[in-house]
């Protein structure tokens, strides 16, 4: 089997397991196909990031915390002086290896966000997209991301907002702060597997602000994101649209933190 065919096969099996078996999403084949073209979506996210922080950090040393199967790390490597991805999942890191991230298109390390194996001040930009909700310790992960960022550098975090009415991994309408016990019952009623729920944290802007302040970073900018509420197209779109308009809640938390 050629390297390209092996890569496509590994990607398809990896995301089939995730979307079909772990999450039980009915239209999982569509999502698996999209993951085969993940660099396209990551290019759009890179442009979003460019608008928020400018070009400077994107030409420096970039760390992608929770890199998954490497899409952003590859895209960032096109302009960065150094692009490094880390992930705790050995299967994801194996797929990164098949994408030849070490061959001039970035590097990767298997490790947890709470224990980054880099010296203090190594990176100009630390990027963490849809990953911090999975860590064992948010506070320790933020502290490590800040530690490895150079003075004047940027930490970017994007994660679902606990105040939203949607759970983006299961792709279901979800009540804010729904207790985990009720969440498992709700998933069972919807015919969905429940084990993955134990790996998820529902985070708030206030909680992340506290974590950054504990790490010594006070300069935080919260952005509304360019994602519309995914639940706005469902049967409750009128009521939920009113909720978002009146509350000012964004479905995602998007933070640009600048290290002093």
Helices and strands as residue ranges (DSSP letters): H 3-16, I 17-22, H 28-35, H 38-53, G 56-59, E 61-65, H 71-77, E 82-87, H 90-98, E 107-110, E 123-129, G 132-134, H 138-147, E 149-160, E 166-167, E 172-173, H 180-189, G 195-199, H 205-214, E 219-223, G 230-233, H 237-247, E 252-258
